[in-house]
Amino acid sequence: MRPDGREPDQLRPYTFERGFAKFAEGSCLLKIGDTHMLVTATVEERVPTFLKGKGSGWVTAEYAMLPRSGRQRNDRSLMKPNGRSMEIQRLIGRAMRAVVDLEHLGERTITLDCDAIRADGGTRCAAITAAYIALYDALEGLKSQRLLKKDVLKDQISAISVGIYRGTEVLDLNYDEDSVADTDMNVVMTGSGKFVEVQGTAESEPFDAACLGHMLKLAKKGCDELMVAQREVLGLK
């Protein structure tokens, strides 16, 4: 039995609130269980130095947990993020660039700020899933201003955690499960069913290929469900 009574293949209850931040070019508040993730998108008419003059755009991300988003207070990273935050924001950036045609974005940068308001496991996955909606709206804004010549989103994207809890493969771990899981894995997938990233570690006993296959099947089920919800929020078929 899972701590919150869910079935092994069941996501936590979730809601998306599109346009949560009034002044951002795109934003989304995703509540999935007791994890609440706010993502805002900012468009700037410039690119990093290494891209200047190359006609290509850039999508990047920043990630942080508010001081009392979790069970203990986190120090504010005023000068630079800690190692965990750096690793997560790089993951988010890689994931979002995987579904964006950077060449047709033009020489502009979209920054996705991902802030955990409440953290109860799966924050990086929630950030990616919410970031898709924020990014979509930012790009729609550019299209409405006739600043984009074509659609630059190549695919949809979402992410979810899977793992082994008390000997059973489970979907969407909360903190109580994640903190004692035998295996914890984060899976990022596109709408076409391709993997962008798979991050998995056996905390105690190694897992075999059959177990890995079952976890990836669970992850696909979760990602597919979240992408259906994304499309509903955006009014897409």
N, C-alpha and C positions, 0 to 999 in steps of 0.2 A: 504494500500500500504506500502510495506517495504521500508526503506530508500534507498536501492540500487536497488529497482524495482524487486527483485526476487519473485517467487511464494513461498507460505508458505512451500512447501516440497522440495525446491531447495537448494542444496549446493552452497556455493561460488565457483567461479572458482579455480581450484587447479592444482598444478604440483608437481611431485616428482623428485628430483635430487639425484640419487643413487651414492654413492662414492664421495660425495662432499669434504670431508676432506681427503687429500692425505695420511696421515700417520696413520689414525685410522684403526682398524681392521674391522670396519663397520661404515657407516655414511649415513645420508640422510638429505637433505634440503627439507622440505615440505612448499610450499607456498599455503595457502588457503585464498583467498581474500587478505586482507592486513595484515594477520598474517603470519610471516615467522619464522619457527622453525627449528633449526639445532640440530640434534642428532648425537652424536658420540658414538661408542662402543669401550671399552678398555678391553682386556682380561689380567688377571693376574693369575699367578700360585700360588695362595694362597686363603684362605678363612678367614672370620671373626673368632675370637677366639672361639665363641660358636659352630662353625662347625668343628674345627680342629679334625682330626682323625675319623670323622664320615662318610667319603666317599661321602659327598654330596657337591654340588656346591652352588653358590649364584648369584643372579641377583639383582642389586640395581640401583638406579637412583639418579641423582642430577639435580636440576632445578634452573634456574635463568633467570631474564630478564635483558638485557643489559641496561645501564643507560638511553639512549634515545630511547629505543624500543617503549615506549608509549608516551602519550601526555605530561607527566612531567618526569623529571629525577628521576630515581631510584638510591638510594645509592648502591654502590657495597657492597656485603656481604663478606668482606674479612676474617672475623674470623668464622662466622657461619651464615647460612641463616635465614631470618626472618620467622615468624610463618606461613605465607601464603606459602612461598617456601617450608618449611618443610612438610606441609600438602600435597602439590602437588607432591613433589618428592616421598613421601610415597605411594601416589596413583599410580604413575607411576610404582614404584617397585612392588607393589602388583599385578598390572595388568600384567606385564611382567612375573612374576613368575607363574601366573596362567596358562601360556601356555608352560612352560618349565619343562622338566623332570630333576629336580635338581640332583637326584641320579646319573643319567647317564651323567650328565655334568662333574662329577668328582670334585676333590677338587680344583676348580678354581673359580674366581669371574669375572663376566662381569659387568662393570659399564657403565651405559648409561647416558651421560652428555647431558642435554636438555637445550638449550639456545635460548630464544626468541630474535631474531634479530629485529623483528618488531611485535608489539602486537596490535591486533585489535579484541580481543575476541577469546575465545576458545583455548587458548594456551595449557592448560593441555591436551585437547583432541588431538590437533595437535602433541604434544609431544609423546603421546602413539602411534598414527598412524605412525609417522615417526620412532619411536623406534623399531617397528617391523621389518622394513627393515634393520636398522642398526644391530639389533640383528641377523637377518637371515644371513647377510653377515659375521658377526663375527663367527657364528657357522659353516658356510661353510668353513671359513678359517681353523678352527680346524679340520674339516673333511678332508680337503685337506692335512693336515699334519699328518693324521691318529692318531689324538689324541682323537677322539671320536669313540666309538665302534658302536654306533647307532644314529639315528636321535633323538635329544632331544626336538625339537619343537613339542608339542602335538597338537597345533591348531594355527589358525591365530587370530589376534586381531586388533581391531580399536576402535576409540571412537569419539563421536560427541556430541554437545550440542543441546538441544531443549528447548523450553520455550513458554510462553504465552506473546505475544506482541500485545498491543492494542486489547485484547480480542480474539486473534487468536493464535492457536498452530502453532509454526514455527520451522523450522529446521536450525541449524547452525547459531546461533546468532552472529552478529558482535557487536562491542563495543556500537554503538549507540542504538542497540536494547537491549543488555544485561544491560546497565546502567539504563534503565527505565522499564525493563520487570516486569510483574506481577509475573511470575514464571521463574526460571532459573534452568536447570537440565543438568547434564553431565552423559552420558551413555557410558559404556564400554562393548563391546560385542565380543564374539568369532566367528570364522567362522562357527561353528556348531550351531550358533543362541542362545547361552547361555549368560546370563548376568554375568559379573564379578563385576561390581559396578554400582550403580545408586545413584547419588547425586542430590537431588532436594529440593528446598525451595520455598515456597510461600512468596513473598516479601510483598504482600498486602492481596489480597483476597485468601482464601484457594481454592484448586482445588478438584474436585470430581474424583471418580474412572473412569468415562467415559473419562474425560479430560486426566487423567494419561495414560489410555490405548491408546488414540490417540497420545500422545507425545511419548510413547514407540514404537508405530508403525512407527512414523516419524523417530525416532532414528535408528530403525532397517533398514529402507530404506537407511538412510545416511551411516550407518556402512557397509552395504552390498555393496554399490556403492564404498566406499573407499577401501574395501577389493578386489574388482575386479581390481581396479587401482593398488593396491599393487602387485597383482599377475602378472599383465601386466609388471610392472616395473622390477619384479624379473624373468620374463620369464617363469612363471609357468602357468599351465592350470587352 
